[in-house]
């Protein structure tokens, strides 16, 4: 066999291996988020995180896959004290970010959002990064989070270092949302 033929066969085998990797890792349509012990993040999630001894902040998040290995996330905050990182903050923007698969049920993420004052101007930037692990049949999420806080709102959080690093601990969690039947009205 010629060297050229050998190289062509090796190229075809390499391409086939790369194309098969997601299938071998379980990237097929999941039932309930799990296939062969491999979880997918795709879908909507509801969760909460403690922000003090008695306060919680709640969130809804949507995870979308670009492929088996990474994707985007959109998160909306609700409740909790927006002033946790700056006394003038009265609201938080939605978070936008990316996630990357690190294992069958584990992922890492980074997202960015702003704290706004009463006039709607930013008073801080929060770049939050951490790890996610899907548990309970891929229907629940255990989350760790570290926030890098920027008080200079003209900073570039993609490349600049923040002013403060805050560890949010490990008691953040979320549950996969499902489509439920409508509630029933009481009889007239």
Number of C-alpha atoms within 10 A of each C-alpha: 5 7 8 9 10 11 11 12 12 12 12 11 12 12 11 11 12 10 11 12 12 14 11 11 15 18 19 15 10 13 8 13 18 21 18 12 13 19 26 28 28 16 15 18 21 18 20 19 20 17 15 12 6 7 11 16 17 17 17 19 21 17 20 18 17 12 10 17 15 18 18 18 21 17 21 16 19 16 13 19 17 22 16 13 19 15 11 16 22 17 21 24 17 18 19 16 18 19 24 19 19 14 13 17 19 19 21 19 21 21 20 21 20 22 25 21 19 10 8 13 13 21 20 23 26 24 22 22 19 17 20 24 20 25 14 8 14 20 19 18 23 17 22 20 21 17 21 19 22 23 17 14 16 10 14 12 17 9 7 9 13 18 10 12 15 12 12 18 12 13 12 20 20 22 19 21 16 11 5 6 6 6 6 6 6 5 4 3
